[in-house]
Amino acid sequence: MTTLIDSHVHVWKDDPAYPFAQGANVPAGIDASVEALLALMDAHRVQRTVLIQVIHYRWDNRYLADVLRRFPDRFHGVARVDPEDPAAPDHISAQAEQGFRGVRLSPAEGPQGDWIAGASMQPLWSRCESLKVPMTLLAPASRIPEIAKWIDRFPDVTVVIDHMADTPLDRPDLLAPLLSLQRYPNVFVKITHPWSLSRESYPYDDAFAQVERVYDVFGADRVMWGTDFPVSLPYASYGDVVALYRDGLRFMPPADREQVLYRTVQRVWPFGID
């Protein structure tokens, strides 16, 4: 049986104990609770999952913290902090004490994301360095040069780039900066979101040409898969996305597929699976 560790899933619950942020655009009719996720994981033989704090709660990580407390053997969690809050480094420390194994920043492409180059980043990256907390970045390809400057200053921080920086398939000029991050040994890339890039239907062969390019440059030991459930549901079911990676990485030798499907994730978020 193929070992599977999913590197990217969101959970939330419509519960007054965990209120959504004001203005949150929560999809209707989706059961994104941890109970629903566990049922899917068991049905499709996904042993472990890394949970990424969903934007619906903004900086309130309480639901995810409760999930990690209840199911420590199945999940690791990545929290979110307000990057412009001077107290953000202390929030990262508190989250680490709660069991979180990383922080996620999401600099947008427009002016609202310019904080990625601002003064608030220095203490935040410094705290990640001192705590050995991985930094996960949901960023468009245009932000990669600014991110690279912080990696230069903090080369010991483990950095994970989500969704291949959502680089458009027809923009090799934007893919080049992402591929250039290969020079930093602590940078990893999630080969997720092929459906959002593809002009084709499942199994998104055109997008997997880009996946193969990322793999060729970074190598299997710095690339990881993920379902992005339930964000992926408009495109494919959870089971279909699992199959997409479990069965669709035939351009890799078996040892490399094993690396991408669970060993790379364990380099960043150790679960202790052999």
C-alpha positions in Angstrom: 0.0 0.0 0.0 1.3 3.4 -0.9 1.9 5.7 2.1 0.2 9.1 1.6 0.7 12.2 3.7 -1.4 15.1 2.3 0.5 18.4 2.7 -2.4 20.8 2.2 -6.0 20.7 3.5 -8.3 23.2 5.1 -10.9 22.5 7.8 -13.7 24.6 9.2 -17.0 24.2 11.0 -20.2 26.3 11.0 -20.3 26.6 14.8 -20.8 29.7 17.0 -18.0 28.5 19.1 -15.7 29.2 16.2 -17.1 32.3 14.5 -16.0 33.1 11.0 -14.3 36.5 10.4 -16.4 39.4 9.3 -17.0 39.3 5.6 -15.8 35.7 5.2 -17.0 34.1 2.0 -17.7 30.6 3.2 -18.9 28.2 0.5 -22.3 26.8 1.2 -23.1 23.1 1.3 -19.7 21.8 2.1 -18.9 19.7 5.2 -15.3 20.8 5.9 -15.3 19.5 9.5 -12.4 17.4 10.7 -14.8 14.5 11.1 -15.7 14.6 7.4 -12.1 14.8 6.5 -11.1 11.8 8.6 -13.8 9.7 6.9 -12.4 10.7 3.5 -8.8 10.0 4.6 -9.7 6.6 5.9 -11.7 5.7 2.8 -8.8 6.7 0.5 -6.0 5.4 2.7 -4.4 8.8 3.5 -2.5 8.2 6.7 -1.7 11.8 7.8 -2.5 15.4 6.8 -1.0 18.8 7.3 -3.9 21.3 8.0 -3.5 24.9 6.8 -5.5 27.5 8.7 -8.3 28.6 6.4 -8.9 32.3 5.6 -12.5 32.1 6.7 -11.2 32.6 10.3 -8.5 35.0 9.4 -6.1 35.1 12.4 -8.4 33.1 14.8 -6.8 29.7 14.9 -8.9 28.2 17.6 -10.8 25.6 15.6 -7.6 24.3 14.1 -5.9 24.3 17.5 -8.8 22.2 18.9 -8.5 19.7 16.0 -4.7 19.3 16.7 -5.4 18.7 20.3 -8.1 16.1 19.6 -6.2 14.2 16.8 -2.4 14.7 17.4 -1.6 11.4 15.7 -3.3 12.3 12.4 -2.5 16.0 11.8 0.0 18.7 12.0 -1.2 22.3 11.7 0.0 25.6 10.1 -1.4 28.8 11.7 -2.0 32.2 10.2 -0.9 35.5 11.8 -1.6 39.1 10.8 1.8 40.0 9.2 1.3 43.7 9.9 0.6 43.2 13.6 3.7 44.1 15.7 2.7 41.2 18.0 2.8 38.6 15.2 6.2 37.1 16.3 4.8 36.6 19.8 1.7 35.0 18.3 3.9 32.5 16.5 5.6 31.6 19.7 2.3 31.0 21.4 1.1 28.9 18.5 4.2 26.8 18.7 3.4 26.1 22.3 -0.1 25.0 21.3 1.3 22.5 18.9 1.3 24.3 15.6 4.2 23.4 13.3 4.3 26.4 11.0 3.0 29.8 10.0 1.4 30.9 6.7 1.7 34.3 5.0 -0.4 35.3 2.0 1.0 38.4 0.3 -1.4 39.4 -2.5 -0.3 40.6 -5.9 -1.6 44.2 -5.5 -0.6 47.0 -3.2 -2.4 45.3 -0.3 0.4 42.7 -0.3 3.3 45.1 -0.2 3.9 44.4 3.5 6.0 41.4 2.3 8.8 43.9 1.6 8.1 46.0 4.7 9.7 46.4 8.2 7.3 44.0 9.9 8.9 41.0 8.2 12.3 41.2 9.9 11.1 40.3 13.4 8.6 37.7 12.0 11.2 35.8 10.0 13.7 36.2 12.9 11.2 34.5 15.2 10.6 31.7 12.8 14.3 31.2 12.6 14.8 31.0 16.4 11.8 28.7 16.9 12.7 26.6 13.8 9.1 27.1 12.6 8.6 26.5 8.8 7.3 29.5 6.8 4.6 28.6 4.3 3.9 31.2 1.6 0.7 31.5 -0.5 2.1 34.1 -3.0 1.7 34.8 -6.6 4.7 34.3 -8.9 5.3 38.1 -9.0 6.1 38.1 -5.3 8.9 35.5 -5.5 11.8 38.1 -6.0 10.7 39.8 -2.8 10.4 36.5 -0.9 13.9 35.6 -2.2 15.3 38.6 -0.4 14.1 37.3 2.9 15.4 33.9 2.2 18.8 35.4 1.6 18.6 37.1 5.0 17.3 34.0 6.8 18.7 31.0 4.9 18.0 28.6 7.9 14.3 29.2 7.8 12.4 26.3 6.1 10.2 27.8 3.4 7.4 26.1 1.6 5.9 27.7 -1.6 2.3 26.8 -2.0 0.7 25.8 -5.3 3.8 26.4 -7.5 3.1 30.1 -6.8 0.1 29.7 -9.0 2.4 30.4 -12.0 0.4 30.6 -15.2 1.3 27.9 -17.7 1.9 30.4 -20.5 4.3 32.6 -18.4 7.7 30.9 -18.4 9.1 34.3 -17.4 7.2 34.0 -14.1 8.2 30.4 -13.6 11.9 31.2 -13.8 12.0 33.1 -10.5 10.2 30.2 -8.7 12.7 27.7 -10.2 15.6 30.0 -9.2 14.7 29.3 -5.5 16.3 25.9 -6.0 19.5 27.5 -5.0 18.2 27.6 -1.4 18.4 24.1 0.1 15.6 24.9 2.7 13.0 25.8 0.1 10.2 23.3 -0.8 7.4 23.5 -3.4 3.9 22.1 -3.3 2.9 20.8 -6.7 -0.7 21.6 -5.9 -3.5 23.5 -7.8 -3.1 22.0 -11.3 -6.8 22.4 -11.9 -6.7 26.1 -11.4 -3.9 26.4 -14.0 -5.0 23.9 -16.5 -7.0 24.6 -19.7 -7.9 20.9 -19.8 -10.2 18.6 -17.9 -9.1 16.0 -15.3 -6.3 14.8 -15.2 -4.9 18.2 -16.2 -2.1 17.0 -18.4 -1.0 20.5 -19.5 -0.5 21.5 -15.8 1.4 18.4 -15.0 3.9 19.4 -17.6 4.7 22.3 -15.3 4.7 19.9 -12.3 7.3 17.9 -14.1 9.4 21.0 -14.7 9.3 21.9 -11.0 10.3 18.3 -10.1 13.2 18.3 -12.6 14.6 21.4 -11.0 14.0 20.9 -7.3 14.1 17.1 -7.2 11.7 14.8 -5.4 13.1 15.5 -2.0 11.9 19.1 -2.1 8.5 18.6 -3.8 5.3 17.6 -2.1 1.7 16.8 -3.3 -1.5 17.9 -1.6 -5.3 17.8 -2.2 -6.2 21.3 -1.2 -9.4 19.9 0.0 -12.1 21.2 0.1 -11.0 24.2 -2.2 -10.5 21.5 -4.9 -14.1 20.3 -4.8 -15.4 22.5 -7.7 -12.8 20.7 -9.9 -12.6 17.1 -8.5 -13.6 15.0 -5.6 -11.2 14.3 -2.8 -10.7 10.7 -4.0 -10.0 11.9 -7.6 -7.3 14.3 -6.4 -5.7 11.6 -4.3 -5.7 9.3 -7.4 -4.3 12.1 -9.5 -1.1 12.1 -7.5 -1.0 8.5 -6.4 -1.4 7.2 -9.9 -0.4 10.2 -12.1 3.3 10.8 -11.4 4.5 8.2 -13.8 7.3 10.4 -15.1 9.0 9.8 -11.8 10.7 6.6 -10.8 9.0 4.7 -7.9 11.5 5.9 -5.3 10.8 9.5 -6.3 7.0 9.0 -6.2 7.4 7.7 -2.7 9.4 10.8 -1.8 6.8 13.2 -3.2 3.8 11.3 -1.7 5.1 11.3 1.9 8.8 11.5 2.6 9.2 15.1 1.5 6.3 16.2 3.7 8.0 14.5 6.6 11.2 16.5 6.1 9.2 19.6 6.9 6.5 18.2 9.2 7.7 14.9 10.8 5.0 12.4 11.5 7.4 9.5 12.4 6.2 7.2 9.6 8.9 4.9 8.3 
